[in-house]
Amino acid sequence: MSKSFTGPIVAAVVIALAFVLNPSPEKHRAKIKEVIAERSQLERVFGIGQLTSFASRYHSFGVGSYTTVNDKVTSLGAFGLVFVTD
């Protein structure tokens, strides 16, 4: 295989993996609950993570996704990973 085809093939594989591994709404919500519970025992007792994850809106753009609460980005996800913003 020539080197001129290697770059586009690798790019196509990475993009395909991004589509397949895009985190679901459930993964985002589970990660939000987990992070908030780790942050504070009081927030865990009052179920703040549960409420925040319930109120979150999932948005996907194919290769990645994010959730918002009150128009503020709450979590970002790509390649099967979810990161909660503060």
PDB file of N, CA, C and O in Angstrom:
ATOM      1  N   MET A   1       0.860  -1.175   0.000  1.00  0.00           N
ATOM      2  CA  MET A   1       0.000   0.000   0.000  1.00  0.00           C
ATOM      3  C   MET A   1       0.899   1.228   0.000  1.00  0.00           C
ATOM      4  O   MET A   1       1.868   1.296   0.756  1.00  0.00           O
ATOM      5  N   SER A   2       0.582   2.176  -0.831  1.00  0.00           N
ATOM      6  CA  SER A   2       1.430   3.360  -0.922  1.00  0.00           C
ATOM      7  C   SER A   2       1.147   4.300   0.242  1.00  0.00           C
ATOM      8  O   SER A   2       0.087   4.255   0.867  1.00  0.00           O
ATOM      9  N   LYS A   3       2.121   5.142   0.508  1.00  0.00           N
ATOM     10  CA  LYS A   3       1.988   6.071   1.629  1.00  0.00           C
ATOM     11  C   LYS A   3       0.891   7.098   1.401  1.00  0.00           C
ATOM     12  O   LYS A   3       0.355   7.652   2.361  1.00  0.00           O
ATOM     13  N   SER A   4       0.553   7.356   0.160  1.00  0.00           N
ATOM     14  CA  SER A   4      -0.483   8.351  -0.107  1.00  0.00           C
ATOM     15  C   SER A   4      -1.871   7.881   0.329  1.00  0.00           C
ATOM     16  O   SER A   4      -2.760   8.705   0.542  1.00  0.00           O
ATOM     17  N   PHE A   5      -2.068   6.566   0.466  1.00  0.00           N
ATOM     18  CA  PHE A   5      -3.355   6.033   0.920  1.00  0.00           C
ATOM     19  C   PHE A   5      -3.402   5.828   2.429  1.00  0.00           C
ATOM     20  O   PHE A   5      -4.490   5.720   2.996  1.00  0.00           O
ATOM     21  N   THR A   6      -2.272   5.774   3.081  1.00  0.00           N
ATOM     22  CA  THR A   6      -2.224   5.487   4.512  1.00  0.00           C
ATOM     23  C   THR A   6      -2.908   6.568   5.341  1.00  0.00           C
ATOM     24  O   THR A   6      -3.696   6.254   6.233  1.00  0.00           O
ATOM     25  N   GLY A   7      -2.619   7.822   5.064  1.00  0.00           N
ATOM     26  CA  GLY A   7      -3.216   8.929   5.830  1.00  0.00           C
ATOM     27  C   GLY A   7      -4.728   8.946   5.765  1.00  0.00           C
ATOM     28  O   GLY A   7      -5.381   8.985   6.808  1.00  0.00           O
ATOM     29  N   PRO A   8      -5.312   8.917   4.568  1.00  0.00           N
ATOM     30  CA  PRO A   8      -6.780   8.920   4.491  1.00  0.00           C
ATOM     31  C   PRO A   8      -7.427   7.685   5.115  1.00  0.00           C
ATOM     32  O   PRO A   8      -8.516   7.777   5.682  1.00  0.00           O
ATOM     33  N   ILE A   9      -6.774   6.544   5.018  1.00  0.00           N
ATOM     34  CA  ILE A   9      -7.323   5.324   5.620  1.00  0.00           C
ATOM     35  C   ILE A   9      -7.316   5.440   7.134  1.00  0.00           C
ATOM     36  O   ILE A   9      -8.298   5.086   7.787  1.00  0.00           O
ATOM     37  N   VAL A  10      -6.221   5.930   7.700  1.00  0.00           N
ATOM     38  CA  VAL A  10      -6.139   6.113   9.154  1.00  0.00           C
ATOM     39  C   VAL A  10      -7.189   7.123   9.606  1.00  0.00           C
ATOM     40  O   VAL A  10      -7.862   6.908  10.615  1.00  0.00           O
ATOM     41  N   ALA A  11      -7.332   8.209   8.878  1.00  0.00           N
ATOM     42  CA  ALA A  11      -8.337   9.216   9.228  1.00  0.00           C
ATOM     43  C   ALA A  11      -9.746   8.631   9.177  1.00  0.00           C
ATOM     44  O   ALA A  11     -10.567   8.911  10.051  1.00  0.00           O
ATOM     45  N   ALA A  12     -10.027   7.822   8.161  1.00  0.00           N
ATOM     46  CA  ALA A  12     -11.348   7.198   8.042  1.00  0.00           C
ATOM     47  C   ALA A  12     -11.611   6.240   9.203  1.00  0.00           C
ATOM     48  O   ALA A  12     -12.728   6.183   9.716  1.00  0.00           O
ATOM     49  N   VAL A  13     -10.595   5.491   9.619  1.00  0.00           N
ATOM     50  CA  VAL A  13     -10.745   4.562  10.742  1.00  0.00           C
ATOM     51  C   VAL A  13     -10.997   5.337  12.041  1.00  0.00           C
ATOM     52  O   VAL A  13     -11.857   4.954  12.834  1.00  0.00           O
ATOM     53  N   VAL A  14     -10.260   6.413  12.255  1.00  0.00           N
ATOM     54  CA  VAL A  14     -10.442   7.217  13.472  1.00  0.00           C
ATOM     55  C   VAL A  14     -11.842   7.830  13.510  1.00  0.00           C
ATOM     56  O   VAL A  14     -12.488   7.827  14.558  1.00  0.00           O
ATOM     57  N   ILE A  15     -12.310   8.346  12.396  1.00  0.00           N
ATOM     58  CA  ILE A  15     -13.653   8.932  12.341  1.00  0.00           C
ATOM     59  C   ILE A  15     -14.718   7.865  12.571  1.00  0.00           C
ATOM     60  O   ILE A  15     -15.697   8.109  13.276  1.00  0.00           O
ATOM     61  N   ALA A  16     -14.535   6.682  11.978  1.00  0.00           N
ATOM     62  CA  ALA A  16     -15.492   5.587  12.186  1.00  0.00           C
ATOM     63  C   ALA A  16     -15.527   5.176  13.655  1.00  0.00           C
ATOM     64  O   ALA A  16     -16.600   4.938  14.208  1.00  0.00           O
ATOM     65  N   LEU A  17     -14.348   5.092  14.294  1.00  0.00           N
ATOM     66  CA  LEU A  17     -14.298   4.756  15.721  1.00  0.00           C
ATOM     67  C   LEU A  17     -14.993   5.821  16.563  1.00  0.00           C
ATOM     68  O   LEU A  17     -15.686   5.496  17.528  1.00  0.00           O
ATOM     69  N   ALA A  18     -14.813   7.078  16.206  1.00  0.00           N
ATOM     70  CA  ALA A  18     -15.454   8.160  16.948  1.00  0.00           C
ATOM     71  C   ALA A  18     -16.978   8.036  16.882  1.00  0.00           C
ATOM     72  O   ALA A  18     -17.662   8.242  17.884  1.00  0.00           O
ATOM     73  N   PHE A  19     -17.505   7.700  15.712  1.00  0.00           N
ATOM     74  CA  PHE A  19     -18.955   7.512  15.577  1.00  0.00           C
ATOM     75  C   PHE A  19     -19.433   6.338  16.430  1.00  0.00           C
ATOM     76  O   PHE A  19     -20.438   6.444  17.133  1.00  0.00           O
ATOM     77  N   VAL A  20     -18.712   5.226  16.366  1.00  0.00           N
ATOM     78  CA  VAL A  20     -19.121   4.013  17.082  1.00  0.00           C
ATOM     79  C   VAL A  20     -19.000   4.189  18.592  1.00  0.00           C
ATOM     80  O   VAL A  20     -19.844   3.696  19.340  1.00  0.00           O
ATOM     81  N   LEU A  21     -17.963   4.885  19.046  1.00  0.00           N
ATOM     82  CA  LEU A  21     -17.703   5.016  20.478  1.00  0.00           C
ATOM     83  C   LEU A  21     -18.303   6.269  21.112  1.00  0.00           C
ATOM     84  O   LEU A  21     -18.045   6.543  22.284  1.00  0.00           O
ATOM     85  N   ASN A  22     -19.093   7.028  20.368  1.00  0.00           N
ATOM     86  CA  ASN A  22     -19.713   8.226  20.911  1.00  0.00           C
ATOM     87  C   ASN A  22     -20.560   7.857  22.136  1.00  0.00           C
ATOM     88  O   ASN A  22     -21.467   7.031  22.024  1.00  0.00           O
ATOM     89  N   PRO A  23     -20.278   8.460  23.312  1.00  0.00           N
ATOM     90  CA  PRO A  23     -21.014   8.095  24.526  1.00  0.00           C
ATOM     91  C   PRO A  23     -22.519   8.370  24.420  1.00  0.00           C
ATOM     92  O   PRO A  23     -22.944   9.373  23.846  1.00  0.00           O
ATOM     93  N   SER A  24     -23.293   7.474  24.976  1.00  0.00           N
ATOM     94  CA  SER A  24     -24.756   7.590  24.977  1.00  0.00           C
ATOM     95  C   SER A  24     -25.203   8.571  26.063  1.00  0.00           C
ATOM     96  O   SER A  24     -24.411   8.947  26.928  1.00  0.00           O
ATOM     97  N   PRO A  25     -26.463   8.981  26.018  1.00  0.00           N
ATOM     98  CA  PRO A  25     -26.986   9.857  27.085  1.00  0.00           C
ATOM     99  C   PRO A  25     -26.863   9.204  28.468  1.00  0.00           C
ATOM    100  O   PRO A  25     -26.607   9.882  29.463  1.00  0.00           O
ATOM    101  N   GLU A  26     -27.049   7.892  28.515  1.00  0.00           N
ATOM    102  CA  GLU A  26     -26.951   7.190  29.797  1.00  0.00           C
ATOM    103  C   GLU A  26     -25.539   7.255  30.367  1.00  0.00           C
ATOM    104  O   GLU A  26     -25.370   7.396  31.579  1.00  0.00           O
ATOM    105  N   LYS A  27     -24.524   7.156  29.513  1.00  0.00           N
ATOM    106  CA  LYS A  27     -23.138   7.262  29.987  1.00  0.00           C
ATOM    107  C   LYS A  27     -22.863   8.656  30.533  1.00  0.00           C
ATOM    108  O   LYS A  27     -22.200   8.804  31.559  1.00  0.00           O
ATOM    109  N   HIS A  28     -23.369   9.675  29.854  1.00  0.00           N
ATOM    110  CA  HIS A  28     -23.186  11.042  30.341  1.00  0.00           C
ATOM    111  C   HIS A  28     -23.853  11.200  31.704  1.00  0.00           C
ATOM    112  O   HIS A  28     -23.246  11.733  32.633  1.00  0.00           O
ATOM    113  N   ARG A  29     -25.082  10.747  31.828  1.00  0.00           N
ATOM    114  CA  ARG A  29     -25.815  10.911  33.091  1.00  0.00           C
ATOM    115  C   ARG A  29     -25.166  10.136  34.232  1.00  0.00           C
ATOM    116  O   ARG A  29     -25.098  10.631  35.357  1.00  0.00           O
ATOM    117  N   ALA A  30     -24.692   8.932  33.953  1.00  0.00           N
ATOM    118  CA  ALA A  30     -24.025   8.140  34.990  1.00  0.00           C
ATOM    119  C   ALA A  30     -22.745   8.830  35.461  1.00  0.00           C
ATOM    120  O   ALA A  30     -22.451   8.846  36.656  1.00  0.00           O
ATOM    121  N   LYS A  31     -21.997   9.390  34.540  1.00  0.00           N
ATOM    122  CA  LYS A  31     -20.750  10.072  34.907  1.00  0.00           C
ATOM    123  C   LYS A  31     -21.040  11.338  35.706  1.00  0.00           C
ATOM    124  O   LYS A  31     -20.312  11.647  36.650  1.00  0.00           O
ATOM    125  N   ILE A  32     -22.088  12.076  35.347  1.00  0.00           N
ATOM    126  CA  ILE A  32     -22.460  13.273  36.106  1.00  0.00           C
ATOM    127  C   ILE A  32     -22.802  12.901  37.539  1.00  0.00           C
ATOM    128  O   ILE A  32     -22.334  13.546  38.477  1.00  0.00           O
ATOM    129  N   LYS A  33     -23.620  11.858  37.719  1.00  0.00           N
ATOM    130  CA  LYS A  33     -23.981  11.402  39.069  1.00  0.00           C
ATOM    131  C   LYS A  33     -22.744  11.013  39.859  1.00  0.00           C
ATOM    132  O   LYS A  33     -22.596  11.390  41.022  1.00  0.00           O
ATOM    133  N   GLU A  34     -21.848  10.251  39.220  1.00  0.00           N
ATOM    134  CA  GLU A  34     -20.630   9.769  39.883  1.00  0.00           C
ATOM    135  C   GLU A  34     -19.742  10.928  40.334  1.00  0.00           C
ATOM    136  O   GLU A  34     -19.275  10.940  41.473  1.00  0.00           O
ATOM    137  N   VAL A  35     -19.509  11.886  39.468  1.00  0.00           N
ATOM    138  CA  VAL A  35     -18.613  12.998  39.788  1.00  0.00           C
ATOM    139  C   VAL A  35     -19.194  13.871  40.896  1.00  0.00           C
ATOM    140  O   VAL A  35     -18.468  14.283  41.801  1.00  0.00           O
ATOM    141  N   ILE A  36     -20.479  14.153  40.836  1.00  0.00           N
ATOM    142  CA  ILE A  36     -21.100  14.982  41.873  1.00  0.00           C
ATOM    143  C   ILE A  36     -21.097  14.259  43.212  1.00  0.00           C
ATOM    144  O   ILE A  36     -20.889  14.890  44.248  1.00  0.00           O
ATOM    145  N   ALA A  37     -21.322  12.957  43.214  1.00  0.00           N
ATOM    146  CA  ALA A  37     -21.294  12.188  44.461  1.00  0.00           C
ATOM    147  C   ALA A  37     -19.891  12.162  45.056  1.00  0.00           C
ATOM    148  O   ALA A  37     -19.737  12.191  46.277  1.00  0.00           O
ATOM    149  N   GLU A  38     -18.867  12.109  44.207  1.00  0.00           N
ATOM    150  CA  GLU A  38     -17.486  12.118  44.697  1.00  0.00           C
ATOM    151  C   GLU A  38     -17.106  13.488  45.255  1.00  0.00           C
ATOM    152  O   GLU A  38     -16.307  13.588  46.187  1.00  0.00           O
ATOM    153  N   ARG A  39     -17.677  14.528  44.687  1.00  0.00           N
ATOM    154  CA  ARG A  39     -17.328  15.898  45.057  1.00  0.00           C
ATOM    155  C   ARG A  39     -17.773  16.232  46.476  1.00  0.00           C
ATOM    156  O   ARG A  39     -17.043  16.893  47.215  1.00  0.00           O
ATOM    157  N   SER A  40     -18.965  15.780  46.862  1.00  0.00           N
ATOM    158  CA  SER A  40     -19.500  16.170  48.157  1.00  0.00           C
ATOM    159  C   SER A  40     -20.460  15.108  48.689  1.00  0.00           C
ATOM    160  O   SER A  40     -21.357  14.650  47.982  1.00  0.00           O
ATOM    161  N   GLN A  41     -20.254  14.730  49.944  1.00  0.00           N
ATOM    162  CA  GLN A  41     -21.156  13.779  50.591  1.00  0.00           C
ATOM    163  C   GLN A  41     -22.550  14.378  50.742  1.00  0.00           C
ATOM    164  O   GLN A  41     -23.555  13.681  50.602  1.00  0.00           O
ATOM    165  N   LEU A  42     -22.598  15.662  51.025  1.00  0.00           N
ATOM    166  CA  LEU A  42     -23.890  16.331  51.208  1.00  0.00           C
ATOM    167  C   LEU A  42     -24.680  16.337  49.899  1.00  0.00           C
ATOM    168  O   LEU A  42     -25.890  16.107  49.901  1.00  0.00           O
ATOM    169  N   GLU A  43     -24.005  16.598  48.795  1.00  0.00           N
ATOM    170  CA  GLU A  43     -24.685  16.570  47.505  1.00  0.00           C
ATOM    171  C   GLU A  43     -25.159  15.166  47.169  1.00  0.00           C
ATOM    172  O   GLU A  43     -26.201  14.997  46.536  1.00  0.00           O
ATOM    173  N   ARG A  44     -24.398  14.150  47.592  1.00  0.00           N
ATOM    174  CA  ARG A  44     -24.825  12.776  47.355  1.00  0.00           C
ATOM    175  C   ARG A  44     -26.074  12.455  48.166  1.00  0.00           C
ATOM    176  O   ARG A  44     -27.004  11.833  47.652  1.00  0.00           O
ATOM    177  N   VAL A  45     -26.103  12.877  49.438  1.00  0.00           N
ATOM    178  CA  VAL A  45     -27.247  12.606  50.301  1.00  0.00           C
ATOM    179  C   VAL A  45     -28.517  13.254  49.747  1.00  0.00           C
ATOM    180  O   VAL A  45     -29.585  12.643  49.764  1.00  0.00           O
ATOM    181  N   PHE A  46     -28.401  14.480  49.263  1.00  0.00           N
ATOM    182  CA  PHE A  46     -29.560  15.190  48.731  1.00  0.00           C
ATOM    183  C   PHE A  46     -29.875  14.817  47.288  1.00  0.00           C
ATOM    184  O   PHE A  46     -30.868  15.289  46.736  1.00  0.00           O
ATOM    185  N   GLY A  47     -29.060  13.990  46.677  1.00  0.00           N
ATOM    186  CA  GLY A  47     -29.332  13.528  45.319  1.00  0.00           C
ATOM    187  C   GLY A  47     -29.144  14.592  44.249  1.00  0.00           C
ATOM    188  O   GLY A  47     -29.842  14.589  43.235  1.00  0.00           O
ATOM    189  N   ILE A  48     -28.207  15.496  44.472  1.00  0.00           N
ATOM    190  CA  ILE A  48     -27.975  16.581  43.515  1.00  0.00           C
ATOM    191  C   ILE A  48     -27.505  16.010  42.175  1.00  0.00           C
ATOM    192  O   ILE A  48     -27.895  16.510  41.120  1.00  0.00           O
ATOM    193  N   GLY A  49     -26.683  14.985  42.210  1.00  0.00           N
ATOM    194  CA  GLY A  49     -26.218  14.363  40.973  1.00  0.00           C
ATOM    195  C   GLY A  49     -27.362  13.773  40.173  1.00  0.00           C
ATOM    196  O   GLY A  49     -27.402  13.895  38.949  1.00  0.00           O
ATOM    197  N   GLN A  50     -28.285  13.137  40.863  1.00  0.00           N
ATOM    198  CA  GLN A  50     -29.460  12.557  40.208  1.00  0.00           C
ATOM    199  C   GLN A  50     -30.295  13.653  39.560  1.00  0.00           C
ATOM    200  O   GLN A  50     -30.735  13.509  38.419  1.00  0.00           O
ATOM    201  N   LEU A  51     -30.513  14.737  40.277  1.00  0.00           N
ATOM    202  CA  LEU A  51     -31.310  15.846  39.738  1.00  0.00           C
ATOM    203  C   LEU A  51     -30.617  16.507  38.549  1.00  0.00           C
ATOM    204  O   LEU A  51     -31.255  16.821  37.544  1.00  0.00           O
ATOM    205  N   THR A  52     -29.315  16.714  38.671  1.00  0.00           N
ATOM    206  CA  THR A  52     -28.571  17.343  37.585  1.00  0.00           C
ATOM    207  C   THR A  52     -28.584  16.466  36.345  1.00  0.00           C
ATOM    208  O   THR A  52     -28.808  16.953  35.237  1.00  0.00           O
ATOM    209  N   SER A  53     -28.345  15.172  36.528  1.00  0.00           N
ATOM    210  CA  SER A  53     -28.330  14.278  35.367  1.00  0.00           C
ATOM    211  C   SER A  53     -29.723  14.173  34.737  1.00  0.00           C
ATOM    212  O   SER A  53     -29.848  14.051  33.519  1.00  0.00           O
ATOM    213  N   PHE A  54     -30.759  14.220  35.565  1.00  0.00           N
ATOM    214  CA  PHE A  54     -32.129  14.163  35.044  1.00  0.00           C
ATOM    215  C   PHE A  54     -32.453  15.416  34.221  1.00  0.00           C
ATOM    216  O   PHE A  54     -33.142  15.337  33.205  1.00  0.00           O
ATOM    217  N   ALA A  55     -31.957  16.554  34.663  1.00  0.00           N
ATOM    218  CA  ALA A  55     -32.248  17.820  33.995  1.00  0.00           C
ATOM    219  C   ALA A  55     -31.360  18.065  32.774  1.00  0.00           C
ATOM    220  O   ALA A  55     -31.601  18.997  32.006  1.00  0.00           O
ATOM    221  N   SER A  56     -30.348  17.239  32.597  1.00  0.00           N
ATOM    222  CA  SER A  56     -29.417  17.476  31.491  1.00  0.00           C
ATOM    223  C   SER A  56     -30.047  17.124  30.150  1.00  0.00           C
ATOM    224  O   SER A  56     -30.867  16.212  30.045  1.00  0.00           O
ATOM    225  N   ARG A  57     -29.641  17.869  29.132  1.00  0.00           N
ATOM    226  CA  ARG A  57     -30.095  17.636  27.751  1.00  0.00           C
ATOM    227  C   ARG A  57     -28.899  17.146  26.950  1.00  0.00           C
ATOM    228  O   ARG A  57     -27.834  17.762  26.956  1.00  0.00           O
ATOM    229  N   TYR A  58     -29.092  16.033  26.264  1.00  0.00           N
ATOM    230  CA  TYR A  58     -28.027  15.393  25.484  1.00  0.00           C
ATOM    231  C   TYR A  58     -27.989  15.965  24.071  1.00  0.00           C
ATOM    232  O   TYR A  58     -29.025  16.133  23.427  1.00  0.00           O
ATOM    233  N   HIS A  59     -26.786  16.258  23.603  1.00  0.00           N
ATOM    234  CA  HIS A  59     -26.575  16.757  22.250  1.00  0.00           C
ATOM    235  C   HIS A  59     -25.450  15.945  21.617  1.00  0.00           C
ATOM    236  O   HIS A  59     -24.390  15.771  22.219  1.00  0.00           O
ATOM    237  N   SER A  60     -25.679  15.450  20.409  1.00  0.00           N
ATOM    238  CA  SER A  60     -24.664  14.664  19.712  1.00  0.00           C
ATOM    239  C   SER A  60     -24.368  15.297  18.366  1.00  0.00           C
ATOM    240  O   SER A  60     -25.271  15.763  17.670  1.00  0.00           O
ATOM    241  N   PHE A  61     -23.095  15.307  18.010  1.00  0.00           N
ATOM    242  CA  PHE A  61     -22.718  15.749  16.676  1.00  0.00           C
ATOM    243  C   PHE A  61     -21.961  14.647  15.954  1.00  0.00           C
ATOM    244  O   PHE A  61     -21.050  14.915  15.171  1.00  0.00           O
ATOM    245  N   GLY A  62     -22.345  13.412  16.224  1.00  0.00           N
ATOM    246  CA  GLY A  62     -21.809  12.248  15.531  1.00  0.00           C
ATOM    247  C   GLY A  62     -20.532  11.703  16.134  1.00  0.00           C
ATOM    248  O   GLY A  62     -20.519  10.590  16.659  1.00  0.00           O
ATOM    249  N   VAL A  63     -19.459  12.474  16.065  1.00  0.00           N
ATOM    250  CA  VAL A  63     -18.172  11.995  16.560  1.00  0.00           C
ATOM    251  C   VAL A  63     -17.951  12.362  18.019  1.00  0.00           C
ATOM    252  O   VAL A  63     -16.966  11.929  18.616  1.00  0.00           O
ATOM    253  N   GLY A  64     -18.825  13.134  18.594  1.00  0.00           N
ATOM    254  CA  GLY A  64     -18.736  13.535  19.988  1.00  0.00           C
ATOM    255  C   GLY A  64     -20.108  13.945  20.483  1.00  0.00           C
ATOM    256  O   GLY A  64     -21.065  14.023  19.712  1.00  0.00           O
ATOM    257  N   SER A  65     -20.191  14.204  21.776  1.00  0.00           N
ATOM    258  CA  SER A  65     -21.470  14.589  22.355  1.00  0.00           C
ATOM    259  C   SER A  65     -21.230  15.435  23.600  1.00  0.00           C
ATOM    260  O   SER A  65     -20.127  15.484  24.144  1.00  0.00           O
ATOM    261  N   TYR A  66     -22.292  16.093  24.028  1.00  0.00           N
ATOM    262  CA  TYR A  66     -22.214  16.877  25.253  1.00  0.00           C
ATOM    263  C   TYR A  66     -23.603  16.991  25.856  1.00  0.00           C
ATOM    264  O   TYR A  66     -24.605  16.762  25.179  1.00  0.00           O
ATOM    265  N   THR A  67     -23.656  17.346  27.134  1.00  0.00           N
ATOM    266  CA  THR A  67     -24.929  17.598  27.800  1.00  0.00           C
ATOM    267  C   THR A  67     -24.916  19.024  28.333  1.00  0.00           C
ATOM    268  O   THR A  67     -23.864  19.588  28.632  1.00  0.00           O
ATOM    269  N   THR A  68     -26.113  19.588  28.444  1.00  0.00           N
ATOM    270  CA  THR A  68     -26.254  20.933  28.998  1.00  0.00           C
ATOM    271  C   THR A  68     -27.324  20.934  30.079  1.00  0.00           C
ATOM    272  O   THR A  68     -28.263  20.138  30.054  1.00  0.00           O
ATOM    273  N   VAL A  69     -27.158  21.844  31.024  1.00  0.00           N
ATOM    274  CA  VAL A  69     -28.175  22.129  32.036  1.00  0.00           C
ATOM    275  C   VAL A  69     -28.273  23.651  32.078  1.00  0.00           C
ATOM    276  O   VAL A  69     -27.284  24.337  32.341  1.00  0.00           O
ATOM    277  N   ASN A  70     -29.454  24.168  31.822  1.00  0.00           N
ATOM    278  CA  ASN A  70     -29.674  25.624  31.765  1.00  0.00           C
ATOM    279  C   ASN A  70     -28.697  26.296  30.801  1.00  0.00           C
ATOM    280  O   ASN A  70     -28.112  27.329  31.126  1.00  0.00           O
ATOM    281  N   ASP A  71     -28.524  25.720  29.636  1.00  0.00           N
ATOM    282  CA  ASP A  71     -27.652  26.238  28.581  1.00  0.00           C
ATOM    283  C   ASP A  71     -26.176  26.293  28.960  1.00  0.00           C
ATOM    284  O   ASP A  71     -25.399  26.981  28.297  1.00  0.00           O
ATOM    285  N   LYS A  72     -25.775  25.585  30.009  1.00  0.00           N
ATOM    286  CA  LYS A  72     -24.375  25.506  30.406  1.00  0.00           C
ATOM    287  C   LYS A  72     -23.901  24.073  30.138  1.00  0.00           C
ATOM    288  O   LYS A  72     -24.572  23.115  30.523  1.00  0.00           O
ATOM    289  N   VAL A  73     -22.763  23.929  29.488  1.00  0.00           N
ATOM    290  CA  VAL A  73     -22.231  22.599  29.186  1.00  0.00           C
ATOM    291  C   VAL A  73     -21.864  21.908  30.493  1.00  0.00           C
ATOM    292  O   VAL A  73     -21.112  22.445  31.306  1.00  0.00           O
ATOM    293  N   THR A  74     -22.410  20.705  30.681  1.00  0.00           N
ATOM    294  CA  THR A  74     -22.189  19.943  31.904  1.00  0.00           C
ATOM    295  C   THR A  74     -21.187  18.816  31.693  1.00  0.00           C
ATOM    296  O   THR A  74     -20.379  18.531  32.577  1.00  0.00           O
ATOM    297  N   SER A  75     -21.233  18.169  30.520  1.00  0.00           N
ATOM    298  CA  SER A  75     -20.288  17.093  30.236  1.00  0.00           C
ATOM    299  C   SER A  75     -19.965  17.055  28.747  1.00  0.00           C
ATOM    300  O   SER A  75     -20.762  17.458  27.900  1.00  0.00           O
ATOM    301  N   LEU A  76     -18.772  16.557  28.465  1.00  0.00           N
ATOM    302  CA  LEU A  76     -18.297  16.388  27.096  1.00  0.00           C
ATOM    303  C   LEU A  76     -17.910  14.935  26.914  1.00  0.00           C
ATOM    304  O   LEU A  76     -17.364  14.325  27.833  1.00  0.00           O
ATOM    305  N   GLY A  77     -18.181  14.367  25.745  1.00  0.00           N
ATOM    306  CA  GLY A  77     -17.848  12.972  25.516  1.00  0.00           C
ATOM    307  C   GLY A  77     -17.354  12.708  24.116  1.00  0.00           C
ATOM    308  O   GLY A  77     -17.817  13.313  23.149  1.00  0.00           O
ATOM    309  N   ALA A  78     -16.390  11.781  24.020  1.00  0.00           N
ATOM    310  CA  ALA A  78     -15.875  11.339  22.729  1.00  0.00           C
ATOM    311  C   ALA A  78     -15.091  10.055  22.948  1.00  0.00           C
ATOM    312  O   ALA A  78     -14.504   9.857  24.012  1.00  0.00           O
ATOM    313  N   PHE A  79     -15.077   9.189  21.952  1.00  0.00           N
ATOM    314  CA  PHE A  79     -14.323   7.934  21.993  1.00  0.00           C
ATOM    315  C   PHE A  79     -14.639   7.108  23.243  1.00  0.00           C
ATOM    316  O   PHE A  79     -13.751   6.460  23.798  1.00  0.00           O
ATOM    317  N   GLY A  80     -15.890   7.128  23.686  1.00  0.00           N
ATOM    318  CA  GLY A  80     -16.297   6.326  24.834  1.00  0.00           C
ATOM    319  C   GLY A  80     -16.003   6.936  26.178  1.00  0.00           C
ATOM    320  O   GLY A  80     -16.337   6.342  27.203  1.00  0.00           O
ATOM    321  N   LEU A  81     -15.387   8.106  26.214  1.00  0.00           N
ATOM    322  CA  LEU A  81     -15.039   8.780  27.470  1.00  0.00           C
ATOM    323  C   LEU A  81     -15.961   9.963  27.695  1.00  0.00           C
ATOM    324  O   LEU A  81     -16.381  10.629  26.748  1.00  0.00           O
ATOM    325  N   VAL A  82     -16.273  10.218  28.961  1.00  0.00           N
ATOM    326  CA  VAL A  82     -17.103  11.362  29.333  1.00  0.00           C
ATOM    327  C   VAL A  82     -16.369  12.159  30.394  1.00  0.00           C
ATOM    328  O   VAL A  82     -15.867  11.600  31.369  1.00  0.00           O
ATOM    329  N   PHE A  83     -16.308  13.473  30.196  1.00  0.00           N
ATOM    330  CA  PHE A  83     -15.666  14.369  31.139  1.00  0.00           C
ATOM    331  C   PHE A  83     -16.696  15.380  31.617  1.00  0.00           C
ATOM    332  O   PHE A  83     -17.362  16.026  30.808  1.00  0.00           O
ATOM    333  N   VAL A  84     -16.825  15.514  32.924  1.00  0.00           N
ATOM    334  CA  VAL A  84     -17.769  16.464  33.514  1.00  0.00           C
ATOM    335  C   VAL A  84     -17.056  17.786  33.721  1.00  0.00           C
ATOM    336  O   VAL A  84     -15.974  17.841  34.305  1.00  0.00           O
ATOM    337  N   THR A  85     -17.679  18.850  33.232  1.00  0.00           N
ATOM    338  CA  THR A  85     -17.111  20.183  33.401  1.00  0.00           C
ATOM    339  C   THR A  85     -17.590  20.765  34.709  1.00  0.00           C
ATOM    340  O   THR A  85     -18.550  20.272  35.300  1.00  0.00           O
ATOM    341  N   ASP A  86     -16.943  21.786  35.152  1.00  0.00           N
ATOM    342  CA  ASP A  86     -17.332  22.400  36.430  1.00  0.00           C
ATOM    343  C   ASP A  86     -17.926  23.743  36.240  1.00  0.00           C
ATOM    344  O   ASP A  86     -18.306  24.393  37.214  1.00  0.00           O
TER     345      ASP A  86
END
